[in-house]
């Protein structure tokens, strides 16, 4: 069903609780749900959907007000909800007597096996006290996802239950999300997976103490600090998208980093950063930005590394091939796979993170196709450095200059 812009669907008001002359009166009736989605149903809301208001409890010794109805209630079997309008749970009813409790507000969206795409407003209904708000979204069980898009507003907690639940930052328009709102006592609770989809750019602000495994499928996810990506143990997976640094920081070694089949891009912009842990996976990796990336861990991902901008300094190892584009600088004391140096690129034996007076060896486990410049030392005062090539050398007139106090083997 589709609820068009300007239209309103309102659940019915609950009935009044019955009186009790000797004992407690009846609880006020719960408000009706705004929309009930059956198994596999789809709702597109561009207007307003409101759960019904709970009614007052009956007279007697003690009688509670009825709960508000849910804005959208999805039954077992799941359904899909796309919202660019407003969905709200109904308000709770008044207590019937002074000793009774006021009714709780209804949940904005309630159910299991749900797919929710939200660029509008989701809000929990207000309790009768007018201050306390019920959950905006409650996933009870099953496999669920909530995709936030630009323009979203969520009032009330989003609670993921015992199922498999994913929070997605998506769409084609740019937006922001506060990582501090993720956690067991924060607004977004219990999610198992976190994803970036769509061609948009999302800025992930602040930090969280929760474990938040992020997968970047599409578009750009921006971070200014490592803590935005979650607590220790939070895996960062590239699978087609880009992580862009908007502040200077080093990656926590307790964050596993995976480059999956679709590959991924790290854009350092003008910031320098270090990745100390080994990177795993099977995809290709691209480095953008003028900043320096230092890799000190032993990386086993099998894809190719493309140094498109800036520099990479390897003091650990890269299992896959490396291509350095024009204007970039590859250096280090570690090892890499087969290497291609485009015209205008450089390869330097030695790491800027280490003492220039120490002997250095850089190893290429494969062929070197050199159309750039190979420097056998970082300093003219250093002698004895080695470039070890465990494969064929192709360089034409661009031979390594062994007069730079080093040797090519």
N, C-alpha and C positions, 0 to 999 in steps of 0.2 A: 504494500500500500504506500501511497505518497500523500503527505500532508503539505499542501502548498504554502508558499510564503503568504502571511497574513491570516491564515486559517488557524483555528485553535481546537484541540481535542482535549476535553476535560473529563476525568473519571468522576463517577457519581459520589455523592457524600454518603458516608456510612450512617447506619441507623443509630438511634439513641439506645443506650443500654437500659435494660429493664430495671424497675425499682425493686428494692428488697426491704420489706417492712420489719423483718426480724434480723436478717443478716445483711451481707454485702449486696449491693446492687450489681447489675450486669455491666460488663465492660462495654464502652461505646463501640459501635461498629467501625471497622476499618474502611477507609475510603476506597473507592474502586480504582483499579489500575487504569491509567490513561489509554494504553495500548497493550494488548496481549499478543505476542508473536508465537505461533505454533511452530512445530518442527520444520526447519528449513525455510521459514518465512523471511521476508525482507521488508524493512520499513525505511523510507526516505523521508526525512523531516526537514522541511524548509520553514515551517511555521512554529507553532507552540504546542507542546504536549504536556499536560499537567495531570498528575495523580489527584484523585479525589481527596477531600478533607475528611479526616476522622471525626466522628461525632462524640458528643459528651457522654460520659458514663451515667448510669441510672442512679437514682437516689438510694439511700440505705446506709449501712455502716461504713462501707468503703467501696468506691467504684472508680475505675480508671477510665481515662479518655481513650478513644479509639485511635489507632495508628493511621497516618496518612497513607493513601494508596501509592504504589510505584508509578513513576512516569511511564516507563516501558518495562514490561515483565516478559521475559523470554522463558518459555517452558522447556522441559527436557527435550533434547533433539536439536537445540541450537537455532540460531538465526543471525541475520545480518542487519545492522543499523547504520545508516549514514545520516549524520545530523549536521546541518548548517544553521539550524534555528535554535530553539530553547526546549530542553526537556527537564522537567522538575518533578520531584516527588511531592505529594500532597502534604499539607500541614497536619500535625496531630490535633486530636480533639481535646476539649476541656475535661478535667476530672469532674465526676458527678458530685463529689462531696469534698469537704476540706481535707480529709485524710487520703483521698485518692491521688493517683499519679496522673499527670498530664500525658496525653498520647505522644508517641514519637512520630517524627516526620517520616514520610515514605522515601524509599530509595529512588534516585533518579533513574537508573537502569539496573535491573536485577535479573540474574539468570546464569545459565551455564552454556558452554560451547558457543560463545558469542564472538562475532566479529563486529567491532565498533570503529567507525571512522568519524572523527569529530572535529569540525572547524567552527562549531557554534558553542552553545552553553549547555553544560550538564551540571545539574545541581541537586543535592539532596534536599528534601523538604524540611522545613523548620519544625522543631518540637513546639508544643503549645506555649512554652516559655518565651518563644520569639527570638531566642538566641542560639540555642544548640541546634546544630544541623545534622541530619542523617547523611549516609554515604551517597556520594554522587554516582558511584558505580560499585556494584558488588558482583564479583565472579564467584559462583558457588562451587563449581567443579568443572571438569572437562578441559578442553583446549580453548583458550580465549585470547583475544588480542584487542588492545585499545590503541588506535592510531590517532595521534594528535597532529593537526594541521594548522597552518597560520590562521589566526582569528579565534583559536580555541579559548574557552574559559571553563574552568572546573571548580565548582564550589562544593566542598565536602570531600571526604576521603574517597580514594579509589582502592578497594580492598580485593586482592587476588586470593582465592581460596586454595584448596588442595590440588588443583589441576595444574596444567602446564600453561603458563600465562606470559604474554609478551607485551611490553610497552614499546610503541613504535613512534618515532619522530619522522613524519613523512610529508607528502604533498609536493607541489611545485613552487610554493612561495616560501620565503625565508621567515624564520621565527627564532624564538629563544625558549630554553627550558632550564629550570633551576634544579641542579642535581641535589641540592640540599633537601628537596621535597621527596626524595626517595629514601625509604627505610621503614623499619618495623613500627616506629612511632611517628613517622612523617605522613605526608598526605598520600603518597603512592606506596602501598604496602604489599609485600609478598610476591612481587614479580620475579620470574625465573630468567627471562631473557630481555635484552634491550637492543633495539634495532634502529638504524637510520636507513630510510628508503626515500625514493623520489628524487627529483632533480634539485631540490631546495638546499639551502644552507641553513643549518641550525647551530646556534651558539649554546653550548652546554656550560652554564654558569655555576660558580661556586663548587663545593665539594660534598661528598657523602661518605659516611662510614659503612654503608651497605656494600655487599658484594654485587657488582653490576656488570655482568659479562656483555660487552657491547659488540655487535656485528654491524659493520658499515657496508651496506649493499649498494647504495647509490648516493649521489650527491656529495655534500660536504658536511662533516661534523667538526665544529670548531671548539677548541679547548684552550684555556689560558694556563691551566695547571693540571698536573698529573692526577690529583685527587678528584677531579671532575669525572674521571673514568672509573671511580670506585675504590674500595678497600683492597688490601692485599688478597690475591687470589682471583681478582676480576680479570677474565681473559679479554683481550682486545683482538678481534678478528677482522681482517680486511677481506672483503669478498665483492669487490667491484667499486667501492667508494673511496673517498679521500678523507683523511684526518688532517686538519689544518691547525697549526699552532698560531695562537694570537697572543702569546706570552712566552717568555723564556723559562724552560724547565727541563729536567731530565726525567726519563721514564723510570718509574719504580721497577726494580728488578723482580719484585714479587708479582708483577703483572705478566702472565704469559702472553706472547704476541704470536698470532697465527696469520699467515697469508694464504687464504683459501684459493680455490680453483679460479675464480674470476679475477684474482689479483687485487692490488690496492696501491694507493698513493699516499705518501707522507709529504705534506707541504709545510716546510719549516718557516716559510716566509723569510724574514731577516733574522730569525732566532737560531742560536746554536743549541744542540741537544745531544745527549748520549743515551744509547740503548745498550745496557750492560748484559741483558739476557739474550740467549740464543733465540732466534726467530725460527719457527717451524712452519710447515705447510707445503703446498705444491704450486702456488700461483706466482705470477710475476710482480715485482715491486718497483715502483717509480719514486724517485726523490725529486721534489720540486722545491723552489725557494732558494734564496741566496745564502741562507744560513748553513752552518757546518754540522753534519751528522757524523758522530763518532760511534762506531760499532765495536764493542769490546768483547762481546759474547761469541760463542761458536754457533752460527746459524746453519740449520740443516734444510731450510726450504729449498726446493729444487728448481724454482722458477728463476728467470733472469732478473737481474737488478739493472735498471736504467737510471743513470745519474744524468738527469735532464737539466738541473740547475744547481748551483752552489758546489758543495764539496762533500765527499765521504772519506773518512779516515778509518781504516780497518786495522785494529790491533788484535782482533779475534779472527774469525774465519767466515767466509761466505762459500757455501757449497756450489752455488749456481754461477752462471756466466754473468759478466759485468760489461755494460756498454757505457762509456763516458762521452756525452755529447759535447759539442763545441762550447768553449768557455767554462768548462767544469774542471774540477781537480780531484783526482783519486790519489790517495796516499795511504801509508801505513807500514806496519811491521808484521802483519798477519798474512793471511792467504785468501785467495779468491779463485773462482773458476776461470774458464777461458775469457779473455778480456779483449775488447775492441776499444781503441782510442780514436775518436773522430778527430778530424783536423781542428785545431784550436783547443784541444783538451790536453791535460797533463797527467802524468803518473809520476809520483815522487816516492822514492824509497825512504822510509822514516816517517815517524808520527809527530805531529805538533804537540801531542800530549806527553811525549817522552823526551829525555835529554838528547840534544843534538850531538853531544860528544860520545854517546854510546853507539857501538856498531849496530847496524840495522840490516835485516833481511826481509824482503817482500817476496812472496811466492805466488806464482800463477800456476794453478793446477790445470793446465791446458795450453792452448795456443794464445799468442799475443799478436793481434792485428793492429799495428801501430801507424796511424796517420797523424798522430799528435806529437807530443814531446815527452820523453822519458828522462827524468832527473834521478841520478843514482844517489844523490844526497840532498838534504835540506840546507846544508851548509858547506861552503867551499873549504872549511877547515876540517871537515870530517872525511877520513879515508877508510876504505875497507868495506863499505856497504855492498850488498849483493841483491840483484834482482834474479830470482830463480824462476826460470820458465820451463815447466814440465810439458812441453809440447812444441809445436812449430812456431817460428817467428816470421812474421810478414811485416816488412816495414819500408821497403823501397829505399829511398834516400834518407828516411827518418830513423836512422840507427841510434840506439842508446849511446850516449856520450860517456865512454869509460874514462875520459880525461877528468871527469868529475869525481875522482878519487874513489871509484867503485868498480864493480865488475858485473857483467851480465852473463849468466850461466844457463 
